């Protein structure tokens, strides 16, 4: 009796092509040349499948099986396959995977301790990464959020960098302590100076909107008294709370104009005042941006009417 692989039609064993397709499905649609050879496919067979379009060369030694995957996460899997198991997503590719950037870069960005540079992949050589610097997200190896911020910091302005940091903090993927630790380990990184300037300006709690990010310089410009941001009052998380319990300021973006939001805001303001006696002053984005001096005056007048 003849032993070995039979076609999937016989039902005894899956065919080699079915086995390759199943492996590719686990890897975002890709396989490596070494994996193909390891499963018994000869070099000539690989070449014939490539000529027929059943294998599509993507990077050196990496093939898409049947078709080119379209998702950027799958392209990232292919890049990591090409770079080996010590590589991880880096820079803007890491930022996109962590959800801190909306778009993936045209070329996948990877960091590796091995100086291997397949065409089409942006590679950063680094031999100082430790085990804790590499995480796994959706099956993809990626540098930590703190190192991600450090890598992209040179290519963004202060507002963009603050927004990215606060996004990661809101996701509970990043803390100020971890940012500072990354700076201590890589003080000469290109993004170190930008990050060093940002950290002292970060609030204890991450901001959730552009209005909140613009509040600290506004408060400093108009010499507003001490406050805290994004703290819970009763069951609500308020934007600005002047101490000690003198006034709450809510910075309302366009979404607060919807009727359901207006009702919810009024309910919140009423419950806080009834329970704690703290009034709420609301400022719209239009008022904040078009008449900042007038809004600062409103706040100071409201504070003057409150007991210290």
N, C-alpha and C positions, 0 to 999 in steps of 0.2 A: 504493500500500500504506500502510496506516495504521500509524504508529509510536507508541511510548510504552509505558506500563505495561500489561500484561495480567494476568489473574488467575493465581494459582498453579496453577489447574487446567490451563491451557494448557501450562504447563511452560516458557514462554519467559522470563519474568521473575517474581520473587516479587511478590505483591500488596503494596500499600502497608501493609495491616494486618499482613502477615507480616513486612515490614521493620521496622515499629514494634515488633512482638512480639520480634523478634530483638534490637533495640536495648535493649529493656527487660530482656531476659534477661541482657545484659551489665552492667546497672546495678541489679541487685537487684530487678527487677520494675517499675522506674519510668522515666518519660520526662519531659522538660520541655516546656513550651509552645513554647519557641523551637525545640527539636528537631523538634517536630511541624510547625511552620510551615516550617522549613527543608527538610523532606522533602515539601513541597507540600500539606500538609493545610490547608484553609481554616478560618477561624474558625467558620463555620457547621458544618463537618464535625466539628470538635472538640466543639462544643456538642451535636450529635446523638449522638456517641459517648458523651459524658458522660451525657446523658439516658437512653441505653440501658444504662448501666452498664458499657460496654466500656472506658471511661476513668473512673477514680475520683479526684476531686480530693483530694489529701492535704495539700499546702501550696500557697500561692499560686504558680501557674505550674508545679506538679509533679503528675503523675498516676501512679497505679498502673494497670497495664494488665491488665484482666481480673479481677483479684482483689487483695486487700490482702495483701502478704507478711507473714509472722508473725515471722520472725527479727529480733531487735533490730539485727543488723548491717545488714540490708536497710533498716530504718527509718532507720538512720544514713546510708545512702547517699542516701535521699530528702532528708534534712535538708541534706546537703552539696550536693546538686543545687539545692535551694532557695536556698542561701546563696552559691553561686558558687565558682569554682575557687581563690579565695584563702582560703577558710575551712577549718577543721580541727576534728576532734572535740576536746572540752575536758572538763575536770573528771571527773565520774564516768563519762561515756561513754568518755572516753579511758582511764580506769582499767580499765573492763570490757574494752575492746579489747586492752589490754596484758596482761590476765589477772591484774591486781592487785585486782580486785573481782569478786565472784561474780554480782552482779545489775546489769543495766543500769538506769539511771534511767527513770522514766516519761516524762519529756521529754528528747529528745536535747539534749545540751549541746555548743555550738559556739562557737569563738572566731573572730573575723573582724576585719580592719582596716576593713571597710566597715560603716557603721551601718545594717544591714538587719535587720529583726526580724519574720520571718514568724510568724504565730500558731501556737503549739504547739511552738516551738523556743526553748530557753533560750540566749540569745546574750550573749557577753562581748565587748565592743569592746576591741581592743588593736592599736595601730599599731607596737609595738616588736618584734614577732616577726621573727626572721631566718630565712634559708633553712634553717639547721641545726636550727631549733626545730621544724620540721615533718617528720614521717616518713610513710611509707606502709606500712600493715599490712593485708594481705588486700584491697588495692585501695582502702583508705580512708585519707584524710589525717587525721593525728592529731598532737597536740603530743607532744614528747619525753617519755620517762618522768620525767626530772627535773622538768620543768614540770608534768607530771601530778600528781606528789607535792606540789609547791608549791601547786597549786590545791585539792586535796582536804584538805590538812593542817588547815585550820580546823574541819572538820566531823568529825574523828576524835580519839580519845584517844591517849595516848602509846603504849600497847601496839598499838593498831590501826595507827598510823602506822609503828611499827617493823616490824610484820609485813608491811605493804605494801612498805616499802623493801627488806626482805630477800627478799621474793618476786621483786621485779624484779632484785635483785642475783643471785639464784640463776639467773634466766633469762638472765643476762649482758646485760641490757638497761640496767643502771644501775650507776654506781660512785659512791663517796663524792666523788670529785673532781668529777664532773658535778653532783652535788647542790650542792656548795659553789659551783661556777660559776654555777648558777642563782640562788643566794642573792646572789651578788655583783652579778648583773645586775638582780635584782628585789628589792632589800633592803626595800622597803616593801610588798610583797605581803602579803595577809592571813595567809598561811600561813608567812611568813618567821620569825616568832618561834618557832613550834612546831618548825619544821625546824632552826632554829639551836640549840635546846635538845637535839634528838635526835642530831645529828651527832656530838658528842663521845662519846656513849654507844655508838655502833655499833662492833661488833667488826671486826677486819681481814677476817674471813670472815663472810659472812651466816649468821644462825641459820636452822635448818630446822624448829624446833618451838617451841611455847609454853614447854616446859620450858627450852629453851636461852635463850629471851628472858628468862625469870625468873631465870636463873643469875647474871648480873652483880650485881643488887641483893642477892641471897642471899649471894654471895661477899663483897660489901662489908660487909653487916650483921654477918657472923661473922668478919671480918678474915682471910679465907683468903689464903695467900701467892700470889705471882705465878703466872699460868697463861695459856695461850692456848687458843682455841676453834677447833673445826672444822679442825684440822690433820691432814695425812696422817701416819700411822705405818705403815710398811711399805705394804701395799696398802689399808689401812683409813683412813677418815676418822673420827677420834674426836671426841667431844663436848668434853671438857676434858682438857688435858694440863698437869700441874703441872711447872714447870721447876726444875732441869734434869733432865728425865727421871726424876722421882721417883714419879709416880703418874698413872694415867689414870682419869677418872671418866666413866662413861656414864650418861646420863639416859634411862631406858627408859619409853616410853609404852606404852599398852595393846597395841599391835601386837607388842611383844616377848614377850608371854605365849604366843603361838602356839608349838607344839612345834618347828616348823621354824626359828622365830626364835631359840628357846632354844638349839638345836643350833648355829646360825650364830654366836650370841654367844659360846658356849663355845669354839668353834673360833678365833674372833678373839682372845679373851683368851689362849688357850693359845699361839697362834703369836707374839703380841707378847711374851709373857713368855719363851718359849723362845729367841726371837731376840735380844731386847734387855734382858730382865730387868726389864721394867717391869710391875708388877701393875695390874690393873684392878679398880676398885670400881664396882659397879652400883647405881643408886638408881632405884626405880620412881617413877612419878608420884604414887602414893598416899603413899609414904614422904616424898617431897620436899614435898608440900603439907601433910600432916597432922603430920609431926614434923620440921620443918626444923632445929631446934636439935640433935636427936639425929643427924641426917645430917651436920651440920657437925662434930660431935664425932667421928663415925666417920672423916671425912676427915682431921681433924687428927691423930687417933691413928694412922691408916695412914701419914700423912706423917712422923710422929715415928719410926716404925720404919724409915724409909728413910734412906739416907745423903744428906747435902746435896750 
